[in-house]
Amino acid sequence: KKMQNSKTEKKNTNHLKNSAYEITIKKTESVLAASLRRRFNKDFFDEELEEMWSKVNASIEKHKIKKSVPCLMIYHTGWWNFADDEKEDERYLDVEISEPVLKKFESDDEIRVYKLPAEEKMACVVHQGSFETIGNTFEVFFKWIRENKYVINGPLREIYHKGDWATDNPDEYITELQVPVK
């Protein structure tokens, strides 16, 4: 089902005129996904994520379910303190990785299959480039949210439209950041 509400809302983008960022507010639809959520030490970020993606994809393959696109991660806590709008010193992340799927199936141990909720107001920005430079996009994004008097109302989603499965050049990666706001 395509997004029927493509109406976007733009506010106070004057300070972004010379940047490559276009920040919008849009409605998102619910998405059926196979997910795995864990809390782990930031020092083991790459290792944990590699294992989590492997487990979710193995479960999907085991049940012969077709995946949809794009895959995403949901940051529940750990990188950014939304209340204070500053980076957290927390040593642990609470992260969920999600693969959209076309059909519900009985999940295995840690894997949960459920509908990610639709959001009436989702602040969105697209980052093009490697993950090494995504921090700059986060800073501009959260500054825009604050300056436009929005309040973050849920976990951050990182949606991977183009990554290492599609290109060998990290400068060509396309990652959409989304966060529900009110």
C-alpha positions, -999 to +999 in steps of 0.1 A: +000+000+000+015+033-010+015+063+013-017+081+005-009+112+024+021+126+006+013+161+019+043+174+037+048+203+060+078+224+059+087+250+085+115+275+091+139+260+065+156+294+059+186+284+081+189+252+059+191+271+026+227+264+020+226+228+033+218+196+016+190+188+040+153+189+034+133+182+066+096+174+063+067+162+084+047+134+069+022+107+078+036+071+077+017+039+073+020+009+096+045-018+084+045-055+092+080-064+103+101-092+118+122-075+146+147-082+172+153-058+201+183-058+224+201-037+249+238-038+247+271-020+253+280+006+226+315-009+225+300-040+208+278-021+183+290-038+151+292-073+165+257-071+181+241-057+150+257-083+128+243-111+150+209-094+152+205-090+114+217-126+109+191-140+133+162-120+119+171-129+083+176-166+092+141-167+108+125-150+077+143-175+054+134-205+076+097-196+073+100-189+036+086-154+040+092-127+014+108-095+026+096-061+017+118-030+016+134-010+032+149-025+063+154-003+094+167+002+129+148+017+157+168+035+185+147+033+217+175+048+238+212+053+239+226+077+213+205+108+219+187+121+250+155+134+234+143+152+266+175+173+268+182+173+231+219+163+236+240+133+230+238+108+258+268+095+278+249+062+284+271+032+277+242+011+265+219+012+235+184-001+233+181-010+196+156-029+174+164-041+139+134-046+116+129-063+083+096-055+067+078-087+056+048-095+034+032-121+057+029-127+095+046-159+108+052-176+141+084-160+154+113-178+169+127-171+204+139-135+203+122-126+169+089-106+172+066-102+142+043-072+145+031-041+129+052-010+134+027+017+141+016+043+117+024+079+127+003+109+120+033+133+123+068+119+115+097+144+111+120+131+083+153+139+067+174+120+042+211+115+047+232+107+017+266+094+024+285+072+048+276+065+084+307+083+094+290+116+085+255+109+097+261+126+130+260+160+112+226+151+098+213+142+133+225+175+147+208+195+120+176+174+122+172+177+160+180+214+159+152+219+133+128+199+154+136+221+184+135+254+165+101+245+150+086+238+185+080+201+179+083+176+207+098+141+200+071+115+207+087+081+202+118+063+191+140+073+162+139+052+130+168+048+106+155+035+073+181+021+049+171+029+013+206+021-002+235+005+016+263-020+012+240-045-004+235-020-034+268-002-037+305-005-027+307+032-023+296+044+012+292+080-002+262+066-022+243+052+009+209+067+014+195+066+050+162+083+060+159+094+096+124+095+111+111+105+145+075+109+156+067+144+168+038+163+183 
